[in-house]
Amino acid sequence: MKRVQFSRYGGPEEMSLAEYSLPALEPRRVRVRVKAAAINPLDWKIRRGVMKFVTGNRFPQGMGSDFAGIVDEVGTAVTDVRVGDEVFGTVEIKRQGAFAEVVDADARLVAPKPAALSFSEAACLPIPFATAWAAIVGAARAGSESRIFIHGCSGAVGSSAVQLAQACGAQVSGACGEASLASVELAGVRPAFTYPDKTSFAAYGPYDAVFDTLGTLDVAEGLAMLKSGGRFIDINPTPGRMLRGFISGRYRMVFATGGFRNLREIARLACEGKIHVSIGLEAPFTDALTVIRNAELGRRPAGRIVLIM
Ligand SMILES: NC(=O)c1ccc[n+]([C@@H]2O[C@H](COP(=O)([O-])OP(=O)(O)OC[C@H]3O[C@@H](n4cnc5c(N)ncnc54)[C@H](OP(=O)(O)O)[C@@H]3O)[C@@H](O)[C@H]2O)c1
């Protein structure tokens, strides 16, 4: 079996496509033959060692979180997943390894793949939509009266947040790069601003929630855009921002893990056509190293990138 792995933290040059074997399956895990795996920025952040306080210093480590595939084996304590099921899901930060022919995952982090979705589409759902769920449904408590501003509304998390907020009936405006303006307007972001247009998007407030998907909006400026009782939501932690999250009721740091229990609900919304993913590239697994490196360097098409096993 082959997987993308690395033997020390570092840049793209540390990745290799290598033979590996998995240990005996633990009781609460499932073994999945991967059909598609979606690339997220988290993948190279982990490889660079940004989360080494969680991922530790045992190597080699696999890469990749989000996958869809067919269940090959189930642990003895798993009751709701069967061999042969088509599933999609993710893995814990300290047990990466979805860029592989076979991956082991906690059974609670997989859900049935809806027949209406391709393996590639399903693989694109977990991290972006779980993060957006934690932000929009959880922290922002979006509803039909809500006005939500999404800073970075064109990326994987941003576009997921736009759709979830719309599905909640909220009015969504946002900011993105110049090149993304037309596509976010088409997605119903009204109005859509560019990042330098701060005065205009601040004046369009106040908002019930400001969701900064990129960690580039000044927090004080974001807080000033809120209605009384509104929330600034962040997903890019730094030590200072984490601390702020503990002491401020108006500022929330959220994580994908906060939305993972909603994978079935996310799949249902996708089946109902209320949310969708835009795939820019489906690449063969044999090209994984080049494709990941290019994505990391920003050389990529619009839309998600998926590896096909
Ligand atoms: N806390 C958590 O659990 C959590 C979970 C998920 C992600 N994150 C973090 O949140 C951040 C955003 O994640 P993401 O998955 O949304 O990232 P992403 O899809 O890479 O989007 C980020 C930005 O990249 C630009 N972009 C999108 N497609 C592009 C393309 N084809 N070419 C060039 N630029 C493109 C867009 O900028 P423009 O606005 O210029 O169009 C977009 O706003 C990352 O730092 C990630 O690590 C945190």
The ligand as an SDF file (V2000), in Angstrom:
LIG
                    3D

 48 52  0  0  0  0  0  0  0  0999 V2000
   -9.5910   26.2970   12.9970 N   0  0  0  0  0  0  0  0  0  0  0  0
   -9.8110   25.2760   12.1610 C   0  0  0  0  0  0  0  0  0  0  0  0
  -10.2200   24.1690   12.5740 O   0  0  0  0  0  0  0  0  0  0  0  0
   -9.6150   25.4820   10.6730 C   0  0  0  0  0  0  0  0  0  0  0  0
  -10.3130   24.6600    9.7990 C   0  0  0  0  0  0  0  0  0  0  0  0
  -10.1580   24.8700    8.4360 C   0  0  0  0  0  0  0  0  0  0  0  0
   -9.2930   25.8590    7.9720 C   0  0  0  0  0  0  0  0  0  0  0  0
   -8.6060   26.6080    8.8550 N   0  0  0  0  0  0  0  0  0  0  0  0
   -7.7080   27.6610    8.3610 C   0  0  0  0  0  0  0  0  0  0  0  0
   -8.4880   28.6420    7.7120 O   0  0  0  0  0  0  0  0  0  0  0  0
   -7.7880   29.1830    6.6080 C   0  0  0  0  0  0  0  0  0  0  0  0
   -8.6510   29.0930    5.3540 C   0  0  0  0  0  0  0  0  0  0  0  0
   -8.8180   27.7320    5.0080 O   0  0  0  0  0  0  0  0  0  0  0  0
   -9.4900   27.3260    3.6070 P   0  0  0  0  0  0  0  0  0  0  0  0
   -9.5410   25.8550    3.5640 O   0  0  0  0  0  0  0  0  0  0  0  0
  -10.7240   28.1050    3.3770 O   0  0  0  0  0  0  0  0  0  0  0  0
   -8.3560   27.8530    2.5860 O   0  0  0  0  0  0  0  0  0  0  0  0
   -8.4480   28.1130    1.0120 P   0  0  0  0  0  0  0  0  0  0  0  0
   -9.5280   27.3180    0.3770 O   0  0  0  0  0  0  0  0  0  0  0  0
   -7.0640   27.9230    0.5290 O   0  0  0  0  0  0  0  0  0  0  0  0
   -8.8680   29.6350    0.8870 O   0  0  0  0  0  0  0  0  0  0  0  0
   -8.0920   30.6630    1.4260 C   0  0  0  0  0  0  0  0  0  0  0  0
   -7.9820   31.7960    0.4410 C   0  0  0  0  0  0  0  0  0  0  0  0
   -7.1750   31.3570   -0.6210 O   0  0  0  0  0  0  0  0  0  0  0  0
   -7.5710   32.0380   -1.7940 C   0  0  0  0  0  0  0  0  0  0  0  0
   -7.8280   31.0820   -2.8640 N   0  0  0  0  0  0  0  0  0  0  0  0
   -8.8570   30.2260   -2.9980 C   0  0  0  0  0  0  0  0  0  0  0  0
   -8.7400   29.5390   -4.1460 N   0  0  0  0  0  0  0  0  0  0  0  0
   -7.6060   29.9960   -4.7290 C   0  0  0  0  0  0  0  0  0  0  0  0
   -6.9370   29.6940   -5.9230 C   0  0  0  0  0  0  0  0  0  0  0  0
   -7.4100   28.8100   -6.7910 N   0  0  0  0  0  0  0  0  0  0  0  0
   -5.7770   30.3350   -6.1940 N   0  0  0  0  0  0  0  0  0  0  0  0
   -5.2920   31.2380   -5.3410 C   0  0  0  0  0  0  0  0  0  0  0  0
   -5.8960   31.5900   -4.2060 N   0  0  0  0  0  0  0  0  0  0  0  0
   -7.0260   30.9710   -3.9070 C   0  0  0  0  0  0  0  0  0  0  0  0
   -8.8340   32.8060   -1.5320 C   0  0  0  0  0  0  0  0  0  0  0  0
   -8.4820   34.1510   -1.4710 O   0  0  0  0  0  0  0  0  0  0  0  0
   -9.2760   35.3310   -2.1600 P   0  0  0  0  0  0  0  0  0  0  0  0
  -10.1340   35.8330   -1.0910 O   0  0  0  0  0  0  0  0  0  0  0  0
   -8.1730   36.2280   -2.5750 O   0  0  0  0  0  0  0  0  0  0  0  0
  -10.1010   34.8900   -3.3150 O   0  0  0  0  0  0  0  0  0  0  0  0
   -9.2690   32.2450   -0.1960 C   0  0  0  0  0  0  0  0  0  0  0  0
   -9.9300   33.1950    0.5940 O   0  0  0  0  0  0  0  0  0  0  0  0
   -6.4740   28.4270    6.5180 C   0  0  0  0  0  0  0  0  0  0  0  0
   -5.4600   29.1700    7.1510 O   0  0  0  0  0  0  0  0  0  0  0  0
   -6.7480   27.1590    7.2980 C   0  0  0  0  0  0  0  0  0  0  0  0
   -5.5870   26.5890    7.8450 O   0  0  0  0  0  0  0  0  0  0  0  0
   -8.7520   26.4620   10.2040 C   0  0  0  0  0  0  0  0  0  0  0  0
  1  2  1  0
  2  3  2  0
  2  4  1  0
  4  5  1  0
  4 48  2  0
  5  6  2  0
  6  7  1  0
  7  8  2  0
  8  9  1  0
  8 48  1  0
  9 10  1  0
  9 46  1  0
 10 11  1  0
 11 12  1  0
 11 44  1  0
 12 13  1  0
 13 14  1  0
 14 15  2  0
 14 16  1  0
 14 17  1  0
 17 18  1  0
 18 19  2  0
 18 20  1  0
 18 21  1  0
 21 22  1  0
 22 23  1  0
 23 24  1  0
 23 42  1  0
 24 25  1  0
 25 26  1  0
 25 36  1  0
 26 27  1  0
 26 35  1  0
 27 28  2  0
 28 29  1  0
 29 30  1  0
 29 35  2  0
 30 31  1  0
 30 32  2  0
 32 33  1  0
 33 34  2  0
 34 35  1  0
 36 37  1  0
 36 42  1  0
 37 38  1  0
 38 39  2  0
 38 40  1  0
 38 41  1  0
 42 43  1  0
 44 45  1  0
 44 46  1  0
 46 47  1  0
M  CHG  2   8   1  16  -1
M  END
$$$$
